[in-house]
Amino acid sequence: MKISNELKTGVVVAAAIAVAAVFYIKTTDFSGGVYRIKTYFNYAEGVKPNSIVKLSGIDVGRVESISFNYTPDTKVEIVMAIDKKAKVREDSITYISQSGLIGDAYIGITAGSSDKQFVKDGSLLINEEPVEMRKLMRRADAIAENLDKTLGEVKSLAANVNGVVSDNAVKIAGIVANLEETSVNFKDFSGDIKQHPWKLLSKK
């Protein structure tokens, strides 16, 4: 019997859902109970309820709720449910990262210092703000523009200097060449990051 494309697609989708369900159950099996801690971010793109929480790279909880706090400034308040078997230190820091290159965002928690106490239910952790790509790209464009301007000024200076001895002429030519190479390399890097921004999101 010939199997239709629709049936094949349905089977694939059902299998994907089943795998996701098993994965979710396995990563949310906190049989020993949970405690809750919260953190705040100015910018929390990609984080959503049920996003994974990792302590030192290991799954230890889930994002329970996300809300806004407007006093004094607008902040994203994130409450995390953490497995009681996972101990978080008072000076641990939260950050937002990404699983793999195109995976979902998760909340990471650093190990903290051995001389600090473990946090209690309802504690607040300080955070490390994620990089906002739009701000990073604006800075990259500004740096590229300044490199072009500096290169132009050096070339103009080299062309208008009279009586430059041969040694200095060679040095100036070397500076110009280095600036040109730096400018090209930076533009290539900037363009690559704009096309593939996830390259800046390394796993922590």
MDTraj code that builds the backbone (N, CA, C; nanometers):
import mdtraj as md
import numpy as np

residues = "MET LYS ILE SER ASN GLU LEU LYS THR GLY VAL VAL VAL ALA ALA ALA ILE ALA VAL ALA ALA VAL PHE TYR ILE LYS THR THR ASP PHE SER GLY GLY VAL TYR ARG ILE LYS THR TYR PHE ASN TYR ALA GLU GLY VAL LYS PRO ASN SER ILE VAL LYS LEU SER GLY ILE ASP VAL GLY ARG VAL GLU SER ILE SER PHE ASN TYR THR PRO ASP THR LYS VAL GLU ILE VAL MET ALA ILE ASP LYS LYS ALA LYS VAL ARG GLU ASP SER ILE THR TYR ILE SER GLN SER GLY LEU ILE GLY ASP ALA TYR ILE GLY ILE THR ALA GLY SER SER ASP LYS GLN PHE VAL LYS ASP GLY SER LEU LEU ILE ASN GLU GLU PRO VAL GLU MET ARG LYS LEU MET ARG ARG ALA ASP ALA ILE ALA GLU ASN LEU ASP LYS THR LEU GLY GLU VAL LYS SER LEU ALA ALA ASN VAL ASN GLY VAL VAL SER ASP ASN ALA VAL LYS ILE ALA GLY ILE VAL ALA ASN LEU GLU GLU THR SER VAL ASN PHE LYS ASP PHE SER GLY ASP ILE LYS GLN HIS PRO TRP LYS LEU LEU SER LYS LYS".split()
xyz = np.array([
    [0.0846, -0.1199, 0.0000],
    [0.0000, 0.0000, 0.0000],
    [0.0877, 0.1245, 0.0000],
    [0.0567, 0.2163, -0.0853],
    [0.1342, 0.3391, -0.0957],
    [0.0925, 0.4368, 0.0134],
    [0.1917, 0.4899, 0.0820],
    [0.1653, 0.5850, 0.1904],
    [0.1713, 0.7263, 0.1346],
    [0.0687, 0.8048, 0.1609],
    [0.0619, 0.9415, 0.1089],
    [0.1611, 1.0311, 0.1807],
    [0.1959, 1.1416, 0.1136],
    [0.2867, 1.2393, 0.1736],
    [0.2270, 1.3000, 0.3004],
    [0.0946, 1.3183, 0.3001],
    [0.0283, 1.3759, 0.4169],
    [0.0445, 1.2848, 0.5387],
    [0.0300, 1.1525, 0.5152],
    [0.0442, 1.0574, 0.6248],
    [0.1878, 1.0545, 0.6764],
    [0.2825, 1.0588, 0.5831],
    [0.4236, 1.0621, 0.6234],
    [0.4515, 1.1851, 0.7084],
    [0.3998, 1.2998, 0.6639],
    [0.4201, 1.4237, 0.7387],
    [0.3587, 1.4139, 0.8778],
    [0.2380, 1.3554, 0.8840],
    [0.1710, 1.3390, 1.0127],
    [0.2490, 1.2514, 1.1088],
    [0.3078, 1.1433, 1.0557],
    [0.3873, 1.0531, 1.1384],
    [0.5100, 1.1250, 1.1933],
    [0.5766, 1.2023, 1.1066],
    [0.6967, 1.2756, 1.1492],
    [0.6617, 1.3761, 1.2582],
    [0.5520, 1.4506, 1.2388],
    [0.5101, 1.5500, 1.3375],
    [0.4752, 1.4822, 1.4700],
    [0.4019, 1.3710, 1.4630],
    [0.3636, 1.2992, 1.5847],
    [0.4868, 1.2483, 1.6589],
    [0.5856, 1.1978, 1.5842],
    [0.7091, 1.1487, 1.6464],
    [0.7842, 1.2622, 1.7140],
    [0.7873, 1.3782, 1.6475],
    [0.8563, 1.4941, 1.7046],
    [0.7888, 1.5383, 1.8339],
    [0.6560, 1.5377, 1.8348],
    [0.5821, 1.5756, 1.9547],
    [0.6084, 1.4765, 2.0676],
    [0.6121, 1.3483, 2.0333],
    [0.6369, 1.2452, 2.1344],
    [0.7758, 1.2603, 2.1954],
    [0.8756, 1.2849, 2.1105],
    [1.0131, 1.3045, 2.1592],
    [1.0196, 1.4263, 2.2495],
    [0.9545, 1.5355, 2.2067],
    [0.9545, 1.6588, 2.2870],
    [0.8866, 1.6355, 2.4216],
    [0.7775, 1.5575, 2.4214],
    [0.7053, 1.5297, 2.5457],
    [0.7911, 1.4489, 2.6418],
    [0.8595, 1.3468, 2.5896],
    [0.9471, 1.2645, 2.6735],
    [1.0602, 1.3490, 2.7303],
    [1.1193, 1.4326, 2.6460],
    [1.2286, 1.5196, 2.6904],
    [1.1805, 1.6141, 2.7999],
    [1.0600, 1.6691, 2.7804],
    [1.0068, 1.7646, 2.8782],
    [0.9844, 1.6959, 3.0128],
    [0.9262, 1.5755, 3.0084],
    [0.8983, 1.5026, 3.1319],
    [1.0276, 1.4694, 3.2050],
    [1.1299, 1.4250, 3.1293],
    [1.2572, 1.3873, 3.1896],
    [1.3268, 1.5065, 3.2524],
    [1.3129, 1.6253, 3.1885],
    [1.3824, 1.7436, 3.2399],
    [1.3003, 1.8202, 3.3420],
    [1.1787, 1.7740, 3.3727],
    [1.0981, 1.8414, 3.4743],
    [1.0626, 1.7468, 3.5886],
    [1.1336, 1.6360, 3.5971],
    [1.1074, 1.5379, 3.7016],
    [1.1855, 1.5750, 3.8274],
    [1.1314, 1.6718, 3.9014],
    [1.1967, 1.7159, 4.0243],
    [1.1232, 1.6532, 4.1428],
    [1.1459, 1.5234, 4.1590],
    [1.0709, 1.4463, 4.2583],
    [1.0975, 1.4927, 4.4007],
    [1.2116, 1.5559, 4.4230],
    [1.2435, 1.6012, 4.5583],
    [1.1820, 1.7341, 4.5935],
    [1.1016, 1.7912, 4.5048],
    [1.0421, 1.9219, 4.5301],
    [1.1260, 2.0339, 4.4732],
    [1.0719, 2.1549, 4.4782],
    [1.1415, 2.2711, 4.4226],
    [1.1373, 2.3880, 4.5208],
    [1.2265, 2.4811, 4.4992],
    [1.2191, 2.6108, 4.5658],
    [1.2278, 2.7170, 4.4574],
    [1.1895, 2.8387, 4.4894],
    [1.1785, 2.9431, 4.3884],
    [1.2744, 3.0577, 4.4151],
    [1.3396, 3.1009, 4.3100],
    [1.4241, 3.2195, 4.3168],
    [1.3888, 3.3085, 4.1984],
    [1.4175, 3.4359, 4.2115],
    [1.3831, 3.5279, 4.1028],
    [1.5032, 3.6104, 4.0611],
    [1.4937, 3.6653, 3.9433],
    [1.5968, 3.7539, 3.8907],
    [1.5306, 3.8534, 3.7978],
    [1.6029, 3.9589, 3.7637],
    [1.5493, 4.0632, 3.6760],
    [1.6439, 4.0872, 3.5590],
    [1.5867, 4.1153, 3.4430],
    [1.6650, 4.1515, 3.3248],
    [1.6043, 4.2756, 3.2601],
    [1.6895, 4.3575, 3.2012],
    [1.6398, 4.4671, 3.1180],
    [1.5914, 4.4141, 2.9835],
    [1.6521, 4.3049, 2.9403],
    [1.6290, 4.2507, 2.8061],
    [1.6343, 4.0988, 2.8155],
    [1.5258, 4.0317, 2.7774],
    [1.5186, 3.8862, 2.7967],
    [1.4621, 3.8165, 2.6743],
    [1.5120, 3.8504, 2.5571],
    [1.4610, 3.7912, 2.4333],
    [1.4795, 3.6391, 2.4323],
    [1.3740, 3.5693, 2.3925],
    [1.3806, 3.4249, 2.3769],
    [1.3396, 3.3459, 2.4995],
    [1.3408, 3.4101, 2.6171],
    [1.3024, 3.3401, 2.7396],
    [1.1498, 3.3366, 2.7496],
    [1.0966, 3.2233, 2.7887],
    [0.9508, 3.2081, 2.8008],
    [0.9203, 3.1122, 2.9154],
    [0.7940, 3.1073, 2.9598],
    [0.7590, 3.0105, 3.0640],
    [0.7984, 2.8689, 3.0229],
    [0.8536, 2.7948, 3.1154],
    [0.9032, 2.6576, 3.0960],
    [1.0400, 2.6507, 3.0286],
    [1.1019, 2.7666, 3.0010],
    [1.2403, 2.7627, 2.9523],
    [1.3270, 2.6942, 3.0579],
    [1.4292, 2.6244, 3.0120],
    [1.5169, 2.5496, 3.1030],
    [1.6031, 2.6453, 3.1861],
    [1.6285, 2.6060, 3.3095],
    [1.7232, 2.6761, 3.3963],
    [1.8393, 2.5806, 3.4232],
    [1.9626, 2.6293, 3.4042],
    [2.0805, 2.5457, 3.4224],
    [2.1719, 2.6040, 3.5291],
    [2.2225, 2.5176, 3.6142],
    [2.3235, 2.5550, 3.7126],
    [2.4548, 2.4905, 3.6708],
    [2.5542, 2.5737, 3.6388],
    [2.6837, 2.5228, 3.5898],
    [2.6658, 2.4320, 3.4695],
    [2.5682, 2.4636, 3.3834],
    [2.5476, 2.3892, 3.2601],
    [2.4555, 2.2685, 3.2717],
    [2.4077, 2.2384, 3.3927],
    [2.3223, 2.1215, 3.4150],
    [2.1780, 2.1670, 3.4397],
    [2.0815, 2.0982, 3.3771],
    [1.9406, 2.1319, 3.3955],
    [1.8991, 2.1107, 3.5410],
    [1.8484, 2.2184, 3.6031],
    [1.8059, 2.2074, 3.7437],
    [1.6675, 2.2666, 3.7672],
    [1.6053, 2.3225, 3.6654],
    [1.4758, 2.3839, 3.6884],
    [1.4135, 2.4388, 3.5616],
    [1.3055, 2.5106, 3.5823],
    [1.2305, 2.5711, 3.4728],
    [1.1890, 2.7126, 3.5102],
    [1.1688, 2.7952, 3.4082],
    [1.1125, 2.9282, 3.4309],
    [0.9646, 2.9097, 3.4630],
    [0.9243, 2.9551, 3.5799],
    [0.7854, 2.9369, 3.6223],
    [0.6948, 3.0494, 3.5739],
    [0.7447, 3.1729, 3.5812],
    [0.6624, 3.2861, 3.5370],
    [0.7495, 3.4013, 3.4910],
    [0.6926, 3.4817, 3.4026],
    [0.7596, 3.6019, 3.3520],
    [0.6612, 3.7174, 3.3625],
    [0.7061, 3.8282, 3.4179],
    [0.6192, 3.9454, 3.4307],
    [0.7039, 4.0711, 3.4254],
    [0.6374, 4.1858, 3.4219],
    [0.7076, 4.3135, 3.4193],
    [0.7005, 4.3803, 3.5556],
    [0.8114, 4.4419, 3.5926],
    [0.8159, 4.5248, 3.7121],
    [0.8519, 4.6663, 3.6663],
    [0.7728, 4.7635, 3.7041],
    [0.7895, 4.8991, 3.6509],
    [0.8486, 4.9981, 3.7508],
    [0.8921, 4.9517, 3.8665],
    [0.9422, 5.0425, 3.9691],
    [1.0869, 5.0103, 4.0051],
    [1.1811, 5.1043, 3.9897],
    [1.1609, 5.2364, 3.9277],
    [1.1672, 5.2316, 3.7741],
    [1.2411, 5.1353, 3.7203],
    [1.2529, 5.1215, 3.5754],
    [1.1839, 4.9928, 3.5303],
    [1.1541, 4.9859, 3.4010],
    [1.0917, 4.8648, 3.3469],
    [1.1915, 4.7496, 3.3455],
    [1.1567, 4.6437, 3.4158],
    [1.2404, 4.5244, 3.4223],
    [1.1547, 4.4020, 3.3925],
    [1.2198, 4.2973, 3.3411],
    [1.1533, 4.1689, 3.3226],
    [1.1819, 4.0841, 3.4459],
    [1.0768, 4.0515, 3.5194],
    [1.0917, 3.9680, 3.6395],
    [1.0714, 3.8216, 3.6026],
    [1.1692, 3.7395, 3.6349],
    [1.1632, 3.5968, 3.6020],
    [1.1709, 3.5159, 3.7311],
    [1.0690, 3.4335, 3.7530],
    [1.0672, 3.3443, 3.8686],
    [1.1021, 3.2037, 3.8207],
    [1.1990, 3.1426, 3.8874],
    [1.2468, 3.0096, 3.8475],
    [1.2172, 2.9079, 3.9561],
    [1.1674, 2.7924, 3.9152],
    [1.1463, 2.6808, 4.0071],
    [1.2670, 2.5890, 3.9968],
    [1.3410, 2.5734, 4.1076],
    [1.4676, 2.5000, 4.1076],
    [1.4547, 2.3718, 4.1907],
    [1.5089, 2.2648, 4.1389],
    [1.5124, 2.1378, 4.2103],
    [1.5821, 2.1570, 4.3455],
    [1.5199, 2.1089, 4.4538],
    [1.5777, 2.1270, 4.5870],
    [1.7140, 2.0611, 4.6016],
    [1.7433, 1.9639, 4.5177],
    [1.8735, 1.8979, 4.5251],
    [1.9844, 1.9841, 4.4657],
    [1.9474, 2.0910, 4.3934],
    [2.0460, 2.1818, 4.3333],
    [2.0622, 2.3041, 4.4229],
    [2.1817, 2.3259, 4.4735],
    [2.2073, 2.4355, 4.5660],
    [2.2702, 2.5550, 4.4933],
    [2.2086, 2.6687, 4.5075],
    [2.2549, 2.7915, 4.4436],
    [2.3133, 2.8841, 4.5500],
    [2.4292, 2.9418, 4.5228],
    [2.4968, 3.0299, 4.6186],
    [2.4410, 3.1731, 4.6129],
    [2.4651, 3.2464, 4.7204],
    [2.4142, 3.3830, 4.7307],
    [2.4749, 3.4759, 4.6254],
    [2.5996, 3.4493, 4.5838],
    [2.6633, 3.5366, 4.4847],
    [2.6583, 3.4764, 4.3440],
    [2.5761, 3.3728, 4.3247],
    [2.5574, 3.3179, 4.1896],
    [2.4937, 3.4250, 4.1015],
    [2.5233, 3.4182, 3.9729],
    [2.4748, 3.5184, 3.8772],
    [2.3922, 3.4502, 3.7699],
    [2.2802, 3.5107, 3.7353],
    [2.1974, 3.4581, 3.6271],
    [2.2352, 3.5251, 3.4956],
    [2.2207, 3.4506, 3.3871],
    [2.2459, 3.5051, 3.2546],
    [2.1581, 3.4317, 3.1542],
    [2.1417, 3.4904, 3.0380],
    [2.0615, 3.4279, 2.9325],
    [2.1559, 3.3755, 2.8252],
    [2.1396, 3.2497, 2.7892],
    [2.2221, 3.1911, 2.6847],
    [2.1339, 3.1068, 2.5943],
    [2.1970, 3.0273, 2.5116],
    [2.1254, 2.9525, 2.4086],
    [2.1846, 2.8137, 2.3956],
    [2.0975, 2.7131, 2.3832],
    [2.1428, 2.5751, 2.3670],
    [2.1815, 2.5507, 2.2214],
    [2.3103, 2.5276, 2.1954],
    [2.3550, 2.5067, 2.0578],
    [2.3486, 2.6347, 1.9773],
    [2.3458, 2.6198, 1.8449],
    [2.3460, 2.7362, 1.7560],
    [2.2074, 2.7919, 1.7324],
    [2.1070, 2.7058, 1.7261],
    [1.9725, 2.7533, 1.6962],
    [1.8724, 2.7029, 1.7998],
    [1.9214, 2.6655, 1.9169],
    [1.8338, 2.6136, 2.0214],
    [1.7598, 2.7229, 2.0955],
    [1.6754, 2.6807, 2.1881],
    [1.5972, 2.7750, 2.2677],
    [1.6856, 2.8452, 2.3700],
    [1.6409, 2.9646, 2.4072],
    [1.7102, 3.0388, 2.5124],
    [1.6853, 2.9706, 2.6465],
    [1.7826, 2.9793, 2.7360],
    [1.7658, 2.9269, 2.8707],
    [1.8284, 3.0242, 2.9702],
    [1.7933, 3.0069, 3.0973],
    [1.8535, 3.0864, 3.2037],
    [1.9676, 3.0050, 3.2644],
    [2.0858, 3.0609, 3.2620],
    [2.2004, 2.9963, 3.3238],
    [2.2295, 3.0587, 3.4595],
    [2.2815, 2.9778, 3.5516],
    [2.3203, 3.0255, 3.6843],
    [2.4635, 2.9804, 3.7109],
    [2.5483, 3.0739, 3.7498],
    [2.6869, 3.0382, 3.7801],
    [2.6956, 2.9688, 3.9157],
    [2.8068, 2.8992, 3.9396],
    [2.8217, 2.8196, 4.0616],
    [2.8300, 2.9048, 4.1876],
    [2.8883, 3.0237, 4.1758],
    [2.9067, 3.1071, 4.2942],
    [3.0306, 3.0671, 4.3725],
    [3.0526, 3.1362, 4.4845],
    [3.1725, 3.1148, 4.5655],
    [3.1460, 3.0158, 4.6790],
    [3.2474, 2.9352, 4.7087],
    [3.2314, 2.8306, 4.8105],
    [3.2105, 2.8864, 4.9505],
    [3.2517, 3.0119, 4.9738],
    [3.2366, 3.0698, 5.1074],
    [3.1025, 3.1405, 5.1269],
    [3.0163, 3.1350, 5.0251],
    [2.8852, 3.1981, 5.0352],
    [2.7785, 3.0954, 5.0732],
    [2.6760, 3.1434, 5.1427],
    [2.5660, 3.0574, 5.1834],
    [2.4781, 3.0205, 5.0631],
    [2.4021, 2.9124, 5.0793],
    [2.3052, 2.8758, 4.9766],
    [2.1803, 2.9636, 4.9918],
    [2.1192, 2.9979, 4.8796],
    [2.0003, 3.0839, 4.8839],
    [1.8805, 3.0056, 4.9362],
    [1.7829, 3.0794, 4.9858],
    [1.6596, 3.0202, 5.0349],
    [1.5454, 3.0503, 4.9383],
    [1.4339, 2.9855, 4.9604],
    [1.3157, 3.0066, 4.8779],
    [1.2776, 3.1541, 4.8760],
    [1.2547, 3.2078, 4.7560],
    [1.2164, 3.3476, 4.7417],
    [1.3318, 3.4440, 4.7273],
    [1.4550, 3.3945, 4.7239],
    [1.5726, 3.4819, 4.7148],
    [1.5831, 3.5462, 4.5769],
    [1.6573, 3.6553, 4.5729],
    [1.6805, 3.7296, 4.4486],
    [1.8267, 3.7152, 4.4077],
    [1.8505, 3.6817, 4.2808],
    [1.9862, 3.6722, 4.2278],
    [2.0146, 3.7900, 4.1363],
    [2.1387, 3.8396, 4.1424],
    [2.1776, 3.9439, 4.0487],
    [2.1986, 3.8820, 3.9111],
    [2.2009, 3.9656, 3.8090],
    [2.2064, 3.9132, 3.6731],
    [2.3207, 3.9744, 3.5930],
    [2.3496, 3.9102, 3.4828],
    [2.4428, 3.9628, 3.3824],
    [2.3609, 3.9850, 3.2564],
    [2.3493, 4.1111, 3.2138],
    [2.2635, 4.1432, 3.1011],
    [2.3169, 4.0832, 2.9705],
    [2.2289, 4.0285, 2.8876],
    [2.2723, 3.9757, 2.7573],
    [2.3058, 4.0880, 2.6609],
    [2.3803, 4.0561, 2.5570],
    [2.4147, 4.1535, 2.4539],
    [2.2952, 4.1746, 2.3630],
    [2.2570, 4.3006, 2.3427],
    [2.1503, 4.3327, 2.2491],
    [2.2129, 4.3510, 2.1106],
    [2.1745, 4.2677, 2.0159],
    [2.2374, 4.2665, 1.8851],
    [2.2257, 4.4000, 1.8129],
    [2.1122, 4.4673, 1.8286],
    [2.0946, 4.5947, 1.7565],
    [2.1955, 4.6990, 1.8048],
    [2.2249, 4.6997, 1.9367],
    [2.3237, 4.7935, 1.9892],
    [2.4636, 4.7549, 1.9421],
    [2.4906, 4.6244, 1.9423],
    [2.6223, 4.5773, 1.8998],
    [2.6489, 4.6120, 1.7539],
    [2.5476, 4.5972, 1.6692],
    [2.5645, 4.6260, 1.5268],
    [2.5852, 4.7754, 1.5022],
    [2.5166, 4.8592, 1.5807],
    [2.5369, 5.0039, 1.5659],
    [2.6804, 5.0412, 1.6020],
    [2.7328, 4.9805, 1.7074],
    [2.8712, 5.0076, 1.7471],
    [2.9691, 4.9588, 1.6404],
    [2.9403, 4.8423, 1.5831],
    [3.0281, 4.7880, 1.4791],
    [3.0310, 4.8809, 1.3585],
    [2.9152, 4.9336, 1.3190],
    [2.9101, 5.0255, 1.2057],
    [2.9880, 5.1539, 1.2355],
    [2.9764, 5.2027, 1.3592],
    [3.0481, 5.3248, 1.3971],
    [3.1990, 5.3028, 1.3945],
    [3.2433, 5.1850, 1.4430],
    [3.3865, 5.1540, 1.4417],
    [3.4378, 5.1438, 1.2986],
    [3.3617, 5.0794, 1.2108],
    [3.4016, 5.0664, 1.0710],
    [3.4128, 5.2041, 1.0054],
    [3.3175, 5.2906, 1.0371],
    [3.3197, 5.4260, 0.9797],
    [3.4425, 5.5030, 1.0280],
    [3.4758, 5.4887, 1.1566],
    [3.5942, 5.5570, 1.2108],
    [3.7226, 5.5020, 1.1503],
    [3.7267, 5.3709, 1.1248],
    [3.8450, 5.3128, 1.0610],
    [3.8656, 5.3704, 0.9215],
    [3.7561, 5.3831, 0.8459],
    [3.7652, 5.4411, 0.7121],
    [3.8152, 5.5850, 0.7187],
    [3.7639, 5.6615, 0.8142],
    [3.8036, 5.8019, 0.8288],
    [3.9514, 5.8127, 0.8651],
    [3.9948, 5.7294, 0.9609],
    [4.1353, 5.7316, 1.0027],
    [4.2274, 5.6916, 0.8876],
    [4.1873, 5.5898, 0.8124],
    [4.2668, 5.5440, 0.6987],
    [4.2801, 5.6548, 0.5952],
    [4.1707, 5.7251, 0.5711],
    [4.1756, 5.8363, 0.4750],
    [4.2682, 5.9464, 0.5209],
    [4.2657, 5.9771, 0.6519],
    [4.3522, 6.0831, 0.7048],
    [4.4992, 6.0436, 0.6955],
    [4.5299, 5.9184, 0.7239],
    [4.6696, 5.8721, 0.7158],
    [4.7190, 5.8750, 0.5719],
    [4.6340, 5.8326, 0.4796],
    [4.6731, 5.8363, 0.3378],
    [4.6980, 5.9794, 0.2924],
    [4.6113, 6.0712, 0.3364],
    [4.6269, 6.2118, 0.2994],
    [4.7559, 6.2677, 0.3572],
    [4.7855, 6.2319, 0.4824],
    [4.9082, 6.2790, 0.5461],
    [5.0305, 6.2262, 0.4717],
    [5.0269, 6.0977, 0.4364],
    [5.1408, 6.0377, 0.3673],
    [5.1624, 6.1014, 0.2307],
    [5.0558, 6.1389, 0.1643],
    [5.0672, 6.1970, 0.0307],
    [5.1165, 6.3399, 0.0340],
    [5.0961, 6.4095, 0.1482],
    [5.1292, 6.5517, 0.1539],
    [5.2550, 6.5830, 0.2333],
    [5.3164, 6.4825, 0.2911],
    [5.4399, 6.5071, 0.3650],
    [5.5537, 6.5284, 0.2658],
    [5.6222, 6.6393, 0.2808],
    [5.7346, 6.6695, 0.1917],
    [5.8663, 6.6378, 0.2616],
    [5.9579, 6.5857, 0.1870],
    [6.0914, 6.5601, 0.2393],
    [6.0976, 6.4428, 0.3358],
    [6.0070, 6.3492, 0.3229],
    [6.0092, 6.2329, 0.4105],
    [6.1249, 6.1415, 0.3692],
    [6.2052, 6.1048, 0.4636],
    [6.3166, 6.0157, 0.4319],
    [6.2617, 5.8784, 0.4010],
    [6.3416, 5.7991, 0.3362],
    [6.2936, 5.6700, 0.2877],
    [6.2474, 5.5788, 0.4013],
    [6.3212, 5.5806, 0.5157],
    [6.2824, 5.4950, 0.6279],
    [6.1428, 5.5286, 0.6774],
    [6.1145, 5.6571, 0.6943],
    [5.9830, 5.6986, 0.7422],
    [5.8748, 5.6680, 0.6388],
    [5.9091, 5.6813, 0.5126],
    [5.8119, 5.6522, 0.4065],
    [5.7699, 5.5058, 0.4126],
    [5.8662, 5.4184, 0.4383],
    [5.8354, 5.2757, 0.4498],
    [5.7455, 5.2495, 0.5701],
    [5.7757, 5.3172, 0.6823],
    [5.6940, 5.2993, 0.8027],
    [5.5511, 5.3455, 0.7798],
    [5.5361, 5.4613, 0.7143],
    [5.4022, 5.5140, 0.6868],
    [5.3266, 5.4187, 0.5949],
    [5.3973, 5.3665, 0.4942],
    [5.3324, 5.2718, 0.4028],
    [5.2867, 5.1473, 0.4782],
    [5.3675, 5.1039, 0.5745],
    [5.3298, 4.9877, 0.6554],
    [5.2074, 5.0154, 0.7411],
    [5.2016, 5.1368, 0.7993],
    [5.0855, 5.1750, 0.8815],
    [4.9591, 5.1764, 0.7978],
    [4.9692, 5.2334, 0.6780],
    [4.8536, 5.2389, 0.5877],
    [4.8066, 5.0981, 0.5525],
    [4.9021, 5.0103, 0.5218],
    [4.8668, 4.8728, 0.4852],
    [4.7980, 4.8010, 0.6014],
    [4.8514, 4.8235, 0.7226],
    [4.7907, 4.7601, 0.8401],
    [4.6499, 4.8108, 0.8646],
    [4.6309, 4.9417, 0.8491],
    [4.4977, 4.9993, 0.8675],
    [4.4000, 4.9457, 0.7640],
    [4.4469, 4.9344, 0.6407],
    [4.3598, 4.8813, 0.5350],
    [4.3188, 4.7372, 0.5670],
    [4.4155, 4.6570, 0.6110],
    [4.3859, 4.5181, 0.6434],
    [4.2898, 4.5087, 0.7619],
    [4.3130, 4.5934, 0.8654],
    [4.2248, 4.5945, 0.9822],
    [4.0836, 4.6335, 0.9438],
    [4.0723, 4.7356, 0.8575],
    [3.9410, 4.7820, 0.8142],
    [3.8656, 4.6726, 0.7393],
    [3.9349, 4.6048, 0.6481],
    [3.8712, 4.4975, 0.5705],
    [3.8298, 4.3826, 0.6619],
    [3.9204, 4.3434, 0.7530],
    [3.8896, 4.2327, 0.8432],
    [3.7725, 4.2646, 0.9335],
    [3.7689, 4.3889, 0.9838],
    [3.6589, 4.4252, 1.0730],
    [3.5267, 4.4283, 0.9982],
    [3.5279, 4.4793, 0.8746],
    [3.4044, 4.4824, 0.7966],
    [3.3561, 4.3410, 0.7656],
    [3.4499, 4.2514, 0.7360],
    [3.4128, 4.1120, 0.7114],
    [3.3518, 4.0501, 0.8365],
    [3.4163, 4.0766, 0.9518],
    [3.3653, 4.0235, 1.0783],
    [3.2275, 4.0799, 1.1098],
    [3.2123, 4.2118, 1.0936],
    [3.0844, 4.2766, 1.1216],
    [2.9747, 4.2219, 1.0325],
    [3.0052, 4.2042, 0.9035],
    [2.9060, 4.1512, 0.8106],
    [2.8673, 4.0084, 0.8442],
    [2.9665, 3.9288, 0.8864],
    [2.9402, 3.7890, 0.9213],
    [2.8507, 3.7804, 1.0439],
    [2.8764, 3.8659, 1.1432],
    [2.7952, 3.8644, 1.2647],
    [2.6528, 3.9099, 1.2357],
    [2.6375, 4.0066, 1.1452],
    [2.5029, 4.0509, 1.1101],
    [2.4236, 3.9389, 1.0440],
    [2.4920, 3.8561, 0.9648],
    [2.4251, 3.7453, 0.8973],
    [2.4062, 3.6250, 0.9899],
    [2.4992, 3.6081, 1.0858],
    [2.4945, 3.4918, 1.1749],
    [2.5167, 3.5376, 1.3195],
    [2.4221, 3.6111, 1.3785],
    [2.4405, 3.6681, 1.5124],
    [2.4591, 3.5646, 1.6214],
    [2.4120, 3.4396, 1.5979],
    [2.4254, 3.3387, 1.7023],
    [2.5696, 3.3014, 1.7311],
    [2.6636, 3.3430, 1.6426],
    [2.8041, 3.3113, 1.6675],
    [2.8560, 3.3790, 1.7933],
    [2.7865, 3.4858, 1.8376],
    [2.8284, 3.5534, 1.9595],
    [2.7710, 3.4861, 2.0837],
    [2.6792, 3.3939, 2.0634],
    [2.6115, 3.3313, 2.1767],
    [2.6761, 3.1977, 2.2074],
    [2.7904, 3.2011, 2.2689],
    [2.8586, 3.0766, 2.3016],
    [2.7946, 3.0150, 2.4256],
    [2.8077, 2.8833, 2.4385],
    [2.7514, 2.8141, 2.5535],
    [2.8333, 2.8460, 2.6777],
    [2.7646, 2.8655, 2.7876],
    [2.8344, 2.8946, 2.9120],
    [2.8196, 2.7792, 3.0083],
])
top = md.Topology()
chain = top.add_chain()
for i, resn in enumerate(residues, 1):
    res = top.add_residue(resn, chain, resSeq=i)
    for name in ("N", "CA", "C"):
        top.add_atom(name, md.element.get_by_symbol(name[0]), res)
traj = md.Trajectory(xyz[None], top)
